Amino acid sequence: MENFTIYNPVKLHFGSGVLSGLGKAAGAFGKKALLVYGKGSVKANGAYSECTAALGQAGINLFEYGGIKPNPVIEDVDQAAALGREKEVDMVIAVGGGSVIDSAKLLSVAIPATHSAWDFVEGVRKPAAGLPLIAILTLAATGTEMNHYAVIQHDALKKKSGYGHRLMFPRHSFLDPGFTRSVPAHHTAYGITDLVAHSLEAWFGEGEASLTDRFILAILQEAMQYGPMLMKDLENPGLRARIMYAATCALNGMTTPGKKSQDWGVHGVGHCLSVLWDIPHGASLSIAYPAWLELQKDRIPDRITELGQSLFGTSTTAGTIAGFKDFFAGLNSPLSLGQMGIHPTIKEKDELVKVMGTNEVDGLAHRLSGKDHRALAEMML
């Protein structure tokens, strides 16, 4: 087992009614806030009105930037950062799912700067300062509410990249499962797929850490037990809470101690699908993971079958892959591009392989070659 350091400064507020503490939390950072949200679901589910009311009572002056896309783009981050600089805000408050919170993380370090946030993503510059960030989560999926990473897309470059910095940890994250009850079935399924994929990226990382592996398996078992139940009872608050907490734990640092690395090759593949066809993130992962497992079945059979034995009671790689396919299909999350209505031409498949190369799609533990990119492109059809 490797040496490790655990650091997570996020103060997480979980449960029904936790937004009652939002005003006090924000008031500690100043009186002017940039409020960031998506396409409007936060107004339908009540999160927007509850947040603005709490902030108004605390005397917080709000400046709003709405319209963040499900696959967030750098243009929105830069425009929102410009607004934050103009209004000289003291903090950033994000209300929404992973795309909104990821965007808010980047703009929190971009507001004190004078250049595009893409410079941070590309490693051209490093953040020198960051505004306090408060996250109000409305979609259980990415785990971004309790980590310092963000993923952003640059359409012109056909790149989608992740970036992390300690200044991007939220100071507070508020998780009321009630705000996820209005999330439609397909996005609920994609969120469950996302948390499972995060856990798998840790499982297939490099290094041996038995207790960490037990944590990973527990998160996967939680998702696989309660995810299908939730899909049949979408307004069940108890099931919503279980999935919300599982998604947070899948990417808050508890699945890494003692390991040399996670892998993240499958996420790289999924990002390319989103860049080319704007596929929702979770859907891209249920397409990519079975293909990746097929690619790796003769390379890491023991690791795959150990997982299958714990989750599905199977001792074969084929049984493990079938188990994941059945699970994703049971959620109505796609297993192929065809199931998303996408039937790439030869030219489009070539473009996918090219974009994988442009994005340097590779695993930290299990390397992917250009030949592997081609094979994965074929297996995801």
HELIX and SHEET records of a PDB file:
HELIX    1   1 VAL A   18  GLY A   21  5                                   4    
HELIX    2   2 LEU A   22  GLY A   27  1                                   6    
HELIX    3   3 SER A   41  ALA A   44  1                                   4    
HELIX    4   4 ALA A   47  GLN A   57  1                                  11    
HELIX    5   5 ILE A   74  LYS A   87  1                                  14    
HELIX    6   6 GLY A   98  ALA A  110  1                                  13    
HELIX    7   7 TRP A  118  VAL A  121  1                                   4    
HELIX    8   8 THR A  144  MET A  146  5                                   3    
HELIX    9   9 ARG A  166  MET A  168  5                                   3    
HELIX   10  10 PRO A  177  THR A  180  5                                   4    
HELIX   11  11 ALA A  185  TRP A  203  1                                  19    
HELIX   12  12 SER A  210  MET A  231  1                                  22    
HELIX   13  13 PRO A  237  CYS A  249  1                                  13    
HELIX   14  14 GLY A  265  TRP A  277  1                                  13    
HELIX   15  15 HIS A  281  GLN A  296  1                                  16    
HELIX   16  16 PRO A  301  PHE A  312  1                                  12    
HELIX   17  17 THR A  317  GLY A  330  1                                  14    
HELIX   18  18 GLY A  338  MET A  340  5                                   3    
HELIX   19  19 ILE A  346  THR A  358  1                                  13    
HELIX   20  20 GLY A  370  MET A  379  1                                  10    
SHEET    1   A 6 LYS A  11  PHE A  14  0                                        
SHEET    2   A 6 HIS A 172  LEU A 175  1                                        
SHEET    3   A 6 LEU A 133  LEU A 137  1                                        
SHEET    4   A 6 MET A  91  GLY A  96  1                                        
SHEET    5   A 6 LYS A  32  TYR A  37  1                                        
SHEET    6   A 6 ASN A  61  TYR A  65  1                                        
SHEET    1   B 2 TYR A 149  HIS A 154  0                                        
SHEET    2   B 2 LYS A 159  GLY A 164 -1                                        
END                                                                             
